[in-house]
């Protein structure tokens, strides 16, 4: 993952919009077919990326119950917000 790239977690999107938990995830599921992994989002696997997931959890960026994490890039974030605002 591009460490210097600004990313948003699904929790951060939910919280910034005042949406209930899971709202951004449902939007992601609807849009996933049009997204490219590595361009629109990064998928963090609980086994391979355990350390990074724990850092995100400790920083409060993901939900405590998150197993595998999704981080959205600028493009993915914009698409989700546009979808939710639509």
C-alpha positions in Angstrom: 0.0 0.0 0.0 1.2 3.5 -0.7 2.0 4.6 2.8 2.0 8.3 1.9 -1.4 8.2 0.2 -4.4 9.6 2.2 -6.9 6.9 2.8 -10.3 6.7 4.6 -11.7 3.7 6.5 -15.3 2.8 6.3 -15.7 3.9 10.0 -14.2 7.3 9.2 -16.7 7.8 6.4 -19.6 6.7 8.6 -18.5 9.0 11.4 -17.7 12.1 9.2 -21.2 11.9 7.7 -23.1 11.0 10.9 -24.2 7.8 9.3 -24.9 4.6 11.2 -22.2 1.8 11.4 -22.2 -0.2 8.2 -23.5 2.5 5.9 -20.2 3.0 4.0 -19.7 -0.7 3.9 -23.1 -1.3 2.2 -22.2 1.4 -0.3 -18.8 -0.2 -0.9 -20.5 -3.5 -1.6 -22.8 -1.9 -4.2 -19.9 -0.2 -5.9 -17.2 -2.9 -5.6 -17.6 -4.2 -9.1 -16.7 -0.8 -10.5 -13.7 -0.4 -8.2 -10.1 -1.5 -8.8 -8.2 -2.8 -5.9 -5.0 -0.8 -5.5 -6.5 2.3 -7.2 -9.8 2.8 -5.5 -9.2 0.8 -2.3 -6.8 -1.4 -0.4 -7.9 -4.6 1.2 -6.1 -5.6 4.3 -6.2 -9.3 5.1 -6.4 -10.3 8.8 -3.6 -12.8 8.5 -1.2 -11.0 6.1 -1.8 -7.5 7.3 -2.5 -8.2 11.0 0.0 -5.6 12.3 -1.4 -2.8 10.1 -4.9 -3.7 11.1 -4.0 -3.6 14.7 -2.4 -0.1 14.3 -5.6 1.1 12.6 -7.7 -0.3 15.4 -5.5 1.3 18.1 -5.7 4.6 16.3 -9.5 4.4 16.3 -9.7 4.4 12.5 -11.5 1.1 12.2 -14.3 -0.6 14.2 -13.2 -2.8 17.1 -15.0 -5.7 15.4 -13.2 -5.3 12.1 -11.5 -8.5 10.9 -10.3 -7.6 7.4 -10.0 -3.9 6.7 -10.8 -1.8 3.6 -9.1 1.6 3.1 -10.4 3.8 0.4 -8.3 6.1 -1.7 -9.4 9.6 -2.8 -11.2 8.1 -5.8 -13.0 5.4 -3.8 -13.9 7.8 -1.1 -15.4 10.2 -3.6 -17.4 7.4 -5.3 -18.9 6.3 -2.0 -19.8 9.8 -0.9 -21.4 10.5 -4.3 -23.3 7.2 -4.1 -24.6 8.0 -0.6 -25.5 11.6 -1.5 -27.3 10.4 -4.7 
